[in-house]
Amino acid sequence: MEDSQAQRLIAVLEALEGGIYITNRNYTVEFMNRAMVQDFGPGIGKKCHQVINHSDQMCPWCRAEEVFEKRETLHSELYIPTSDKIYDLTDIPLKNADGTLSKLAIYRDITERKRGEDKLWTTEADYRRLFENVGCGVYVSSKEGKFLNANQALLEMLGYESKEEFLKIDITRDLYLRPDERRQFQRMIERGGRVIDYAVDFKRKDGSRIPVLLTSHVRYDRLRNVSGYEGIIVDQSHRERLEEDYRRLFENVGCGVYTSTKEGKFLNANRALLEMLGYPHKAEFLKIDIACDLYVRPEDRLKFQEMIERDGQVIDYAVDFKRRDGNKLPVLLTSHVRYDRMGKVEGYEGIIVDQSQRKRMEQELKEANDFLNMIIRDSPNAIMAIDMEGGIILWNHAAEETLGYRAQDVVGKMNIQKIYPEGMAQKVMKMMRSPSYGGPGRLTAYPMVYVRQDGRIVEGNLSASIITDANGNEIASVGIFVDLKERLEMERKLRQTQEQLLNSEKLAAMGRLTSQIAHELNNPLYGIMNTLELLKTEISQQSKRRRVLEMALSETVRLSDLLKKMLSFSKPDQEMRQVANINTIIDEILILHEKQLRENDIKIVANFSEPAGYVHASINQLRQVFLNMVSNARDAMPDGGTLSVTTRRGENNVLIDLEDTGVGIRPENLTRIFDAFFTTKDAVKGVGLGLSVCYGFIKDHGGDITVESTPDAGTKFTIALPLCKEAPVVDK
């Protein structure tokens, strides 16, 4: 081939739209036009399978050998994965000038065409499958009134077993229950080109009526003349039954059912709604204005419309309606939106439930519940309820007052174990489950001790029971605690009174005995004293016998004073009271005991307030009180210690503190130390009358004695005496 011819051929090949390439017997690419290069990239000098299939192996669809051997042109369609396309390929043997053969390949991209054909085939197959398997009847008919085709669903719907038999029937005569409706159908479909949901009654093969909806369009021939009709036929028997059921339900349901317009008019309402609102006739009811005549508050209608048009529905909207007589009627409104064919809101429909009886029941239940709550709240006894984990769930006012915890601090926040003594919560639950304490599930009047929030102990009786649900499962327990403080206090006071009466009997007996002893001893004692006084006048003061005589007289006087002290318990001292300086009285007592206390290794620390104040008192009785206090302090410090005596002036009284560093008093004895005959000393040291006498003297002076003590650390007595309002008399 000459160069000029070759150039012209190449120009022609480049201008072609399809791809063109030339390979030799070794499958080496000798030429590629622009379309080929654009589809597969440059490849001259490469193997054709490397360019087209990106592989070093021969393409599985290659027919080059046939072209070379048979020297025939071959045509094929093939799919190439590397480009995901389908090509129409023509392979042509090409003889070169030197006598060798090459292969000229021309291809066109037919992917879109092939896929369109596949889609069309699939569509036709789908149509045939749909025609036969769709649930409604599908038909094709002539204008003259014969069926040309019908699916199995239509045959079954109309009771025909054979399509051949069905295609022979006359549509007007054999199918329509009323033949005029066939002619009306033809007028409508030929006028509008189609008919949608045309309700008509057909006849089954057995002559029975079947309601259907007919949706069809016109079929034209090539000259645009009406040749027939085709469409679908939907059995309405089930829908008709449902509509009948719906109508029956609409009229007979117990709640109100309605349909209304968006503008505020009822379109329909059932009998229950008319009776609920007091309207005797539906015609009258359908004329009312919903917003003005039905709603107690017209703004509730606007709120209802806003909600239902926003959400598409309203569920249990509580609102007040007006009955025909103007009375208020509480109702629950549940409705949804009705749309027109354009998707716009045209109205609402739903149900209206009368809530008047429920409201009355709720009010009665609320009143009963409030009454029960008031009983629990105002009960004079503490009432508490506890869940099965011990959490407090109920706590009334009496429980607050009795136990010191506020309800808001314990309900849902505290466990009952914090209020019970340790281990008592489990014990109470165990007793409630036992039959021995009032029967299973109950505990009756069990003595109980609680710890108040301030730490004080509260005593009383607990009655409790276990609460179970309908299945008998334990869910909680409730308890009533009766505070027996006053009763127990009264019993304690009664016991104290009995003890005091017994002590009074002892005191009376001792008083009588003391009086008898005093009278019996006083006469000879005074005789001895007088005799000693006479003997003193006969013996000179320088005589040793005089000193012995004075010692005997002194001991006799001391014995007389002892008898006076014994008499003071059974017969209080009636000496005249006078204004006295409390510091002076205490100082004299400390001077008197100083030597004795020093011998017992006891240090005295005195701190007198100046002026401490004056008191109106019996000086001898106060001396006896302080002597007794100092003596007790000495006995409390057998190994020595410190006795601190302090006086201070209060607003209306004088306070005297006597504090030792002795053995102290045990807590259980603190409340009994002022009782007559109570003593912790042995029988040799006392009979338990000292502090009792002191207490009596101080109380008789309008004062008080308090005590604080710590075992093994010491004791502090504080005496309070009222200040004297009179000015003291100063001796000139």
RORONU-484910 format. One line per field, with one value per residue (C-alpha): y, x, z; residue in one letter; chain. Coordinates in steps of 0.5 Angstrom, whole numbers, always signed. Example, Ala and Ser with C-alpha at 12.3 -4.5 7.8 and 13.67 -1.06 7.14 Angstrom:
<atoms>
py: (-9_-2) .
px: (+25_+27) .
pz: (+16_+14) .
code: (A_S) .
unit: (A_A) .
</atoms>
This chain:
<atoms>
py: (+0_+7_+12_+17_+11_+9_+16_+17_+10_+12_+19_+15_+10_+16_+20_+14_+14_+7_+4_+1_-3_-7_-13_-18_-26_-25_-21_-14_-8_-4_+1_+5_+10_+16_+13_+6_+10_+14_+8_+4_+8_+8_+1_+1_-5_-8_-15_-14_-17_-13_-7_-9_-14_-12_-19_-23_-28_-29_-26_-32_-29_-28_-31_-28_-35_-37_-30_-32_-39_-39_-31_-30_-24_-25_-21_-22_-18_-18_-16_-13_-13_-7_-2_-5_-4_-8_-8_-10_-13_-14_-18_-17_-21_-16_-18_-13_-11_-17_-22_-23_-22_-18_-17_-11_-10_-5_-4_+0_+1_-2_-2_+3_-1_-7_-5_-2_-8_-12_-7_-7_-15_-14_-9_-14_-20_-16_-14_-21_-23_-17_-18_-26_-25_-18_-19_-15_-16_-14_-14_-12_-11_-9_-3_-8_-11_-17_-19_-20_-22_-23_-25_-31_-26_-23_-30_-32_-26_-27_-35_-37_-43_-42_-36_-39_-39_-32_-29_-31_-27_-21_-16_-12_-17_-22_-18_-12_-12_-6_-6_+2_+3_+0_+5_+10_+8_+8_+15_+17_+14_+16_+23_+23_+18_+14_+13_+12_+9_+8_+4_-1_-8_-14_-21_-27_-33_-36_-29_-26_-19_-17_-9_-7_-1_+0_+4_+4_+8_+8_+4_+7_+4_+6_+11_+14_+11_+8_+0_-2_-1_-4_-3_-6_-8_-8_-13_-8_-14_-14_-6_-6_-10_-6_+0_-3_-5_+2_+5_+0_+2_+9_+9_+4_+6_+8_+15_+20_+20_+26_+29_+36_+42_+46_+52_+49_+46_+38_+34_+28_+25_+19_+18_+18_+25_+28_+25_+26_+34_+34_+35_+31_+32_+31_+37_+42_+39_+40_+47_+49_+53_+49_+54_+59_+54_+48_+50_+53_+57_+59_+59_+52_+51_+55_+51_+44_+46_+49_+42_+37_+41_+41_+34_+31_+28_+30_+24_+25_+33_+35_+40_+43_+43_+46_+42_+44_+47_+51_+46_+45_+38_+35_+31_+28_+29_+24_+26_+26_+31_+30_+32_+33_+30_+36_+34_+40_+40_+40_+38_+33_+27_+23_+21_+25_+21_+24_+25_+27_+21_+20_+27_+25_+19_+23_+28_+23_+19_+25_+27_+20_+20_+27_+25_+19_+23_+28_+22_+20_+27_+29_+23_+24_+18_+17_+13_+11_+7_+3_+0_-7_-4_+0_+6_+11_+13_+16_+20_+24_+30_+26_+22_+29_+31_+25_+23_+30_+28_+33_+29_+32_+30_+23_+21_+18_+20_+16_+8_+6_+3_+10_+11_+4_+2_-3_-9_-8_-7_-14_-16_-12_-15_-22_-21_-19_-25_-29_-32_-30_-23_-22_-26_-27_-20_-16_-14_-11_-6_-8_-4_+0_+5_+10_+15_+22_+26_+30_+24_+23_+17_+16_+10_+7_+2_+0_-4_-5_-10_-12_-9_-14_-13_-17_-23_-23_-21_-16_-9_-5_-5_+1_+2_+6_+8_+11_+15_+13_+19_+22_+15_+12_+19_+18_+11_+13_+19_+14_+9_+15_+18_+11_+11_+18_+15_+9_+14_+19_+13_+12_+19_+19_+13_+16_+23_+20_+15_+21_+26_+20_+19_+27_+27_+22_+24_+31_+31_+27_+31_+38_+35_+33_+40_+43_+39_+40_+48_+47_+43_+49_+54_+50_+48_+54_+55_+53_+46_+40_+38_+44_+43_+36_+38_+43_+38_+34_+40_+41_+34_+34_+41_+37_+31_+36_+39_+33_+31_+38_+36_+29_+33_+38_+33_+31_+38_+43_+49_+55_+60_+67_+68_+74_+78_+74_+75_+68_+69_+70_+64_+60_+63_+61_+53_+53_+56_+50_+45_+47_+43_+37_+38_+39_+33_+29_+32_+36_+43_+49_+54_+59_+65_+69_+74_+81_+83_+76_+79_+78_+72_+72_+66_+61_+62_+55_+51_+54_+52_+45_+45_+47_+43_+37_+39_+40_+33_+29_+33_+30_+23_+23_+25_+19_+20_+27_+33_+40_+43_+49_+54_+59_+65_+69_+74_+72_+77_+75_+70_+68_+62_+58_+52_+47_+42_+37_+32_+26_+19_+22_+20_+14_+16_+12_+15_+22_+22_+19_+23_+27_+22_+20_+14_+14_+13_+10_+10_+4_+4_+7_+13_+15_+13_+17_+23_+29_+31_+30_+35_+40_+39_+41_+47_+50_+49_+52_+58_+58_+56_+50_+45_+42_+37_+35_+29_+25_+18_+18_+26_+29_+32_+39_+42_+49_+52_+58_+62_+68_+75_+79_+85_+88_+93_+89_+92_+94_+93_+100) .
px: (+0_+3_+4_-1_-6_-4_-5_-12_-14_-11_-15_-21_-20_-19_-25_-30_-34_-33_-26_-21_-15_-10_-6_-1_-1_+3_-3_+1_-3_+0_-5_-11_-15_-17_-23_-20_-14_-20_-23_-17_-11_-5_-3_+1_+7_+3_-1_-8_-10_-6_-9_-16_-17_-11_-8_-2_-7_-11_-18_-23_-27_-22_-23_-17_-15_-21_-20_-13_-14_-21_-20_-27_-30_-33_-39_-40_-43_-38_-38_-31_-31_-25_-29_-36_-39_-42_-39_-41_-35_-33_-26_-24_-18_-13_-8_-1_+3_+8_+3_+3_-4_-7_-13_-18_-22_-28_-33_-39_-41_-48_-49_-55_-58_-57_-59_-65_-67_-66_-71_-76_-76_-76_-82_-86_-85_-87_-93_-95_-93_-97_-103_-104_-102_-105_-110_-115_-119_-115_-119_-119_-125_-128_-133_-138_-138_-134_-128_-121_-117_-118_-113_-114_-117_-122_-125_-125_-128_-134_-134_-132_-127_-125_-122_-125_-132_-131_-129_-136_-140_-144_-142_-148_-153_-149_-144_-148_-154_-157_-155_-156_-150_-146_-148_-147_-140_-139_-141_-137_-130_-131_-132_-127_-122_-122_-127_-124_-127_-134_-138_-143_-146_-144_-147_-143_-144_-149_-153_-151_-149_-142_-141_-134_-130_-129_-123_-121_-119_-120_-116_-115_-114_-108_-114_-115_-122_-124_-123_-125_-123_-118_-117_-118_-124_-124_-128_-132_-136_-131_-131_-138_-139_-133_-137_-144_-140_-137_-144_-147_-141_-141_-149_-148_-141_-142_-138_-139_-136_-136_-134_-133_-130_-124_-129_-133_-139_-141_-142_-144_-145_-147_-153_-149_-146_-153_-155_-148_-149_-157_-159_-166_-165_-158_-161_-161_-154_-151_-153_-149_-142_-137_-133_-138_-144_-140_-133_-134_-127_-127_-120_-119_-122_-116_-111_-114_-114_-106_-104_-108_-106_-99_-98_-104_-107_-109_-110_-114_-114_-118_-123_-130_-136_-143_-149_-155_-158_-151_-148_-141_-139_-132_-129_-123_-122_-118_-118_-114_-114_-118_-115_-118_-115_-110_-107_-110_-114_-121_-123_-123_-126_-125_-129_-131_-131_-135_-131_-136_-137_-130_-129_-134_-130_-124_-126_-129_-123_-119_-124_-123_-115_-115_-119_-114_-108_-111_-112_-105_-102_-106_-106_-103_-99_-93_-95_-89_-89_-82_-81_-78_-71_-72_-73_-78_-84_-89_-88_-93_-93_-93_-87_-84_-85_-84_-78_-75_-74_-78_-81_-78_-71_-73_-78_-74_-67_-67_-67_-71_-64_-62_-68_-68_-63_-58_-61_-68_-70_-69_-72_-78_-79_-78_-83_-88_-87_-88_-95_-93_-93_-100_-101_-97_-96_-97_-94_-98_-96_-89_-85_-80_-74_-72_-67_-69_-65_-62_-60_-65_-69_-76_-80_-87_-91_-90_-96_-94_-96_-94_-97_-98_-100_-106_-101_-99_-92_-89_-88_-88_-89_-93_-92_-96_-91_-95_-91_-91_-87_-92_-95_-88_-86_-92_-90_-83_-86_-91_-85_-81_-87_-87_-80_-81_-86_-82_-76_-81_-83_-76_-75_-81_-79_-71_-74_-78_-72_-68_-72_-73_-65_-64_-69_-66_-59_-60_-62_-56_-52_-54_-53_-46_-44_-47_-43_-36_-38_-38_-32_-28_-29_-26_-20_-15_-13_-6_-8_-7_-13_-17_-14_-17_-23_-24_-23_-28_-33_-31_-33_-39_-41_-39_-44_-49_-48_-48_-55_-57_-55_-59_-65_-65_-66_-73_-74_-72_-68_-73_-67_-68_-65_-61_-57_-50_-44_-43_-36_-35_-39_-35_-28_-30_-31_-25_-20_-24_-22_-15_-11_-15_-15_-7_-6_-10_-5_-11_-10_-15_-16_-21_-23_-28_-32_-32_-37_-41_-47_-51_-56_-62_-61_-60_-52_-52_-56_-51_-45_-48_-49_-42_-39_-42_-40_-32_-33_-35_-30_-25_-28_-28_-20_-17_-10_-10_-12_-15_-21_-23_-29_-31_-36_-39_-45_-51_-57_-61_-57_-50_-47_-42_-38_-35_-30_-26_-21_-23_-26_-33_-40_-42_-48_-53_-52_-53_-60_-60_-55_-60_-65_-65_-61_-57_-50_-44_-40_-39_-44_-38_-37_-45_-52_-54_-57_-52_-53_-61_-61_-56_-61_-67_-64_-62_-69_-72_-68_-71_-64_-62_-56_-54_-48_-44_-39_-34_-32_-24_-24_-28_-34_-37_-43_-46_-51_-55_-58_-62_-59_-62_-66_-65_-59_-54_-54_-47_-45_-42) .
pz: (+0_-2_+3_+1_+1_+8_+10_+7_+10_+17_+16_+15_+21_+26_+23_+25_+32_+34_+36_+31_+32_+28_+31_+27_+28_+35_+38_+38_+37_+30_+30_+35_+33_+37_+40_+42_+45_+49_+51_+53_+53_+49_+47_+40_+41_+47_+46_+45_+51_+56_+53_+53_+59_+63_+63_+60_+58_+52_+53_+54_+48_+43_+36_+33_+31_+27_+23_+21_+19_+16_+13_+15_+18_+25_+28_+36_+42_+48_+55_+57_+65_+65_+62_+65_+58_+52_+45_+38_+35_+28_+26_+19_+16_+13_+8_+8_+2_+4_+4_+11_+15_+20_+24_+23_+29_+29_+35_+38_+45_+45_+53_+53_+48_+51_+58_+55_+52_+58_+62_+57_+57_+65_+64_+60_+64_+70_+67_+65_+72_+75_+71_+73_+80_+82_+88_+84_+77_+71_+64_+57_+53_+46_+46_+43_+50_+50_+54_+50_+57_+64_+70_+75_+80_+76_+74_+82_+84_+79_+80_+73_+73_+65_+62_+55_+58_+61_+55_+51_+56_+54_+59_+59_+60_+64_+68_+70_+75_+72_+64_+64_+68_+63_+58_+63_+64_+57_+56_+62_+59_+52_+54_+59_+57_+63_+69_+77_+82_+79_+84_+81_+82_+78_+78_+79_+75_+80_+80_+86_+87_+88_+89_+85_+84_+76_+74_+67_+61_+53_+48_+41_+35_+30_+27_+34_+34_+41_+40_+47_+55_+60_+67_+74_+78_+86_+90_+95_+98_+104_+104_+104_+110_+114_+112_+115_+121_+122_+121_+126_+131_+129_+132_+138_+141_+148_+147_+142_+135_+130_+124_+123_+118_+120_+120_+126_+124_+125_+119_+123_+130_+133_+138_+144_+143_+142_+148_+152_+150_+151_+144_+142_+134_+130_+125_+131_+133_+126_+126_+132_+132_+135_+138_+141_+142_+145_+148_+155_+153_+146_+146_+148_+140_+138_+142_+139_+132_+133_+136_+131_+125_+128_+130_+125_+132_+139_+144_+151_+150_+157_+155_+158_+153_+154_+154_+151_+157_+159_+164_+164_+161_+162_+156_+153_+146_+141_+134_+128_+121_+115_+108_+102_+95_+95_+102_+105_+112_+111_+118_+124_+126_+133_+139_+145_+152_+158_+164_+169_+172_+172_+175_+181_+182_+182_+187_+192_+191_+193_+199_+201_+200_+203_+209_+210_+210_+215_+220_+219_+219_+225_+229_+236_+235_+231_+224_+219_+213_+211_+204_+205_+204_+210_+207_+210_+205_+210_+217_+220_+224_+231_+228_+227_+234_+238_+234_+232_+225_+220_+214_+209_+212_+212_+207_+201_+205_+211_+213_+219_+222_+224_+228_+231_+236_+233_+230_+232_+225_+223_+230_+229_+222_+225_+230_+225_+221_+227_+230_+237_+237_+235_+229_+222_+219_+226_+232_+238_+243_+243_+248_+244_+245_+240_+239_+238_+233_+239_+242_+247_+248_+247_+250_+248_+245_+237_+234_+226_+220_+214_+207_+202_+194_+191_+190_+197_+196_+202_+199_+206_+213_+217_+224_+230_+236_+242_+246_+253_+256_+261_+263_+264_+268_+272_+274_+275_+280_+283_+285_+287_+291_+294_+296_+299_+303_+305_+307_+310_+315_+316_+317_+322_+326_+326_+328_+334_+336_+335_+339_+345_+345_+345_+351_+354_+353_+354_+362_+364_+359_+362_+369_+367_+364_+370_+374_+370_+370_+378_+378_+374_+379_+385_+381_+379_+372_+373_+375_+370_+373_+370_+363_+364_+366_+360_+355_+359_+358_+351_+349_+353_+349_+342_+344_+345_+339_+335_+339_+336_+329_+330_+332_+326_+321_+324_+327_+322_+326_+327_+329_+326_+319_+318_+313_+312_+307_+304_+303_+310_+312_+307_+309_+316_+314_+310_+316_+320_+316_+313_+318_+317_+309_+309_+313_+308_+302_+300_+297_+298_+292_+294_+289_+292_+288_+291_+293_+292_+295_+301_+303_+308_+311_+317_+318_+322_+317_+311_+316_+316_+309_+307_+313_+309_+302_+305_+309_+302_+298_+303_+303_+295_+295_+300_+296_+296_+291_+290_+293_+289_+292_+288_+289_+283_+283_+278_+276_+282_+286_+289_+286_+290_+286_+290_+286_+287_+284_+287_+285_+282_+282_+277_+272_+275_+282_+280_+280_+287_+291_+295_+297_+304_+306_+300_+300_+297_+303_+308_+314_+319_+315_+314_+313_+307_+311_+309_+302_+303_+309_+305_+299_+304_+307_+300_+298_+304_+303_+296_+292_+288_+288_+282_+281_+275_+276_+271_+274_+276_+275_+280_+282_+282_+286_+284_+290_+288_+293_+292_+293_+299_+297_+304_+306_+311_+318_+320_+327_+330) .
code: (M_E_D_S_Q_A_Q_R_L_I_A_V_L_E_A_L_E_G_G_I_Y_I_T_N_R_N_Y_T_V_E_F_M_N_R_A_M_V_Q_D_F_G_P_G_I_G_K_K_C_H_Q_V_I_N_H_S_D_Q_M_C_P_W_C_R_A_E_E_V_F_E_K_R_E_T_L_H_S_E_L_Y_I_P_T_S_D_K_I_Y_D_L_T_D_I_P_L_K_N_A_D_G_T_L_S_K_L_A_I_Y_R_D_I_T_E_R_K_R_G_E_D_K_L_W_T_T_E_A_D_Y_R_R_L_F_E_N_V_G_C_G_V_Y_V_S_S_K_E_G_K_F_L_N_A_N_Q_A_L_L_E_M_L_G_Y_E_S_K_E_E_F_L_K_I_D_I_T_R_D_L_Y_L_R_P_D_E_R_R_Q_F_Q_R_M_I_E_R_G_G_R_V_I_D_Y_A_V_D_F_K_R_K_D_G_S_R_I_P_V_L_L_T_S_H_V_R_Y_D_R_L_R_N_V_S_G_Y_E_G_I_I_V_D_Q_S_H_R_E_R_L_E_E_D_Y_R_R_L_F_E_N_V_G_C_G_V_Y_T_S_T_K_E_G_K_F_L_N_A_N_R_A_L_L_E_M_L_G_Y_P_H_K_A_E_F_L_K_I_D_I_A_C_D_L_Y_V_R_P_E_D_R_L_K_F_Q_E_M_I_E_R_D_G_Q_V_I_D_Y_A_V_D_F_K_R_R_D_G_N_K_L_P_V_L_L_T_S_H_V_R_Y_D_R_M_G_K_V_E_G_Y_E_G_I_I_V_D_Q_S_Q_R_K_R_M_E_Q_E_L_K_E_A_N_D_F_L_N_M_I_I_R_D_S_P_N_A_I_M_A_I_D_M_E_G_G_I_I_L_W_N_H_A_A_E_E_T_L_G_Y_R_A_Q_D_V_V_G_K_M_N_I_Q_K_I_Y_P_E_G_M_A_Q_K_V_M_K_M_M_R_S_P_S_Y_G_G_P_G_R_L_T_A_Y_P_M_V_Y_V_R_Q_D_G_R_I_V_E_G_N_L_S_A_S_I_I_T_D_A_N_G_N_E_I_A_S_V_G_I_F_V_D_L_K_E_R_L_E_M_E_R_K_L_R_Q_T_Q_E_Q_L_L_N_S_E_K_L_A_A_M_G_R_L_T_S_Q_I_A_H_E_L_N_N_P_L_Y_G_I_M_N_T_L_E_L_L_K_T_E_I_S_Q_Q_S_K_R_R_R_V_L_E_M_A_L_S_E_T_V_R_L_S_D_L_L_K_K_M_L_S_F_S_K_P_D_Q_E_M_R_Q_V_A_N_I_N_T_I_I_D_E_I_L_I_L_H_E_K_Q_L_R_E_N_D_I_K_I_V_A_N_F_S_E_P_A_G_Y_V_H_A_S_I_N_Q_L_R_Q_V_F_L_N_M_V_S_N_A_R_D_A_M_P_D_G_G_T_L_S_V_T_T_R_R_G_E_N_N_V_L_I_D_L_E_D_T_G_V_G_I_R_P_E_N_L_T_R_I_F_D_A_F_F_T_T_K_D_A_V_K_G_V_G_L_G_L_S_V_C_Y_G_F_I_K_D_H_G_G_D_I_T_V_E_S_T_P_D_A_G_T_K_F_T_I_A_L_P_L_C_K_E_A_P_V_V_D_K) .
unit: (A_A_A_A_A_A_A_A_A_A_A_A_A_A_A_A_A_A_A_A_A_A_A_A_A_A_A_A_A_A_A_A_A_A_A_A_A_A_A_A_A_A_A_A_A_A_A_A_A_A_A_A_A_A_A_A_A_A_A_A_A_A_A_A_A_A_A_A_A_A_A_A_A_A_A_A_A_A_A_A_A_A_A_A_A_A_A_A_A_A_A_A_A_A_A_A_A_A_A_A_A_A_A_A_A_A_A_A_A_A_A_A_A_A_A_A_A_A_A_A_A_A_A_A_A_A_A_A_A_A_A_A_A_A_A_A_A_A_A_A_A_A_A_A_A_A_A_A_A_A_A_A_A_A_A_A_A_A_A_A_A_A_A_A_A_A_A_A_A_A_A_A_A_A_A_A_A_A_A_A_A_A_A_A_A_A_A_A_A_A_A_A_A_A_A_A_A_A_A_A_A_A_A_A_A_A_A_A_A_A_A_A_A_A_A_A_A_A_A_A_A_A_A_A_A_A_A_A_A_A_A_A_A_A_A_A_A_A_A_A_A_A_A_A_A_A_A_A_A_A_A_A_A_A_A_A_A_A_A_A_A_A_A_A_A_A_A_A_A_A_A_A_A_A_A_A_A_A_A_A_A_A_A_A_A_A_A_A_A_A_A_A_A_A_A_A_A_A_A_A_A_A_A_A_A_A_A_A_A_A_A_A_A_A_A_A_A_A_A_A_A_A_A_A_A_A_A_A_A_A_A_A_A_A_A_A_A_A_A_A_A_A_A_A_A_A_A_A_A_A_A_A_A_A_A_A_A_A_A_A_A_A_A_A_A_A_A_A_A_A_A_A_A_A_A_A_A_A_A_A_A_A_A_A_A_A_A_A_A_A_A_A_A_A_A_A_A_A_A_A_A_A_A_A_A_A_A_A_A_A_A_A_A_A_A_A_A_A_A_A_A_A_A_A_A_A_A_A_A_A_A_A_A_A_A_A_A_A_A_A_A_A_A_A_A_A_A_A_A_A_A_A_A_A_A_A_A_A_A_A_A_A_A_A_A_A_A_A_A_A_A_A_A_A_A_A_A_A_A_A_A_A_A_A_A_A_A_A_A_A_A_A_A_A_A_A_A_A_A_A_A_A_A_A_A_A_A_A_A_A_A_A_A_A_A_A_A_A_A_A_A_A_A_A_A_A_A_A_A_A_A_A_A_A_A_A_A_A_A_A_A_A_A_A_A_A_A_A_A_A_A_A_A_A_A_A_A_A_A_A_A_A_A_A_A_A_A_A_A_A_A_A_A_A_A_A_A_A_A_A_A_A_A_A_A_A_A_A_A_A_A_A_A_A_A_A_A_A_A_A_A_A_A_A_A_A_A_A_A_A_A_A_A_A_A_A_A_A_A_A_A_A_A_A_A_A_A_A_A_A_A_A_A_A_A_A_A_A_A_A_A_A_A_A_A_A_A_A_A_A_A_A_A_A_A_A_A_A_A_A_A_A_A_A_A_A_A_A_A_A_A_A_A_A_A_A_A_A_A_A_A_A_A_A_A_A_A_A_A_A_A_A_A_A_A_A_A_A_A_A_A_A_A_A_A_A_A_A_A_A_A_A_A_A_A_A_A_A_A_A_A_A_A_A_A_A_A_A_A_A_A_A) .
</atoms>
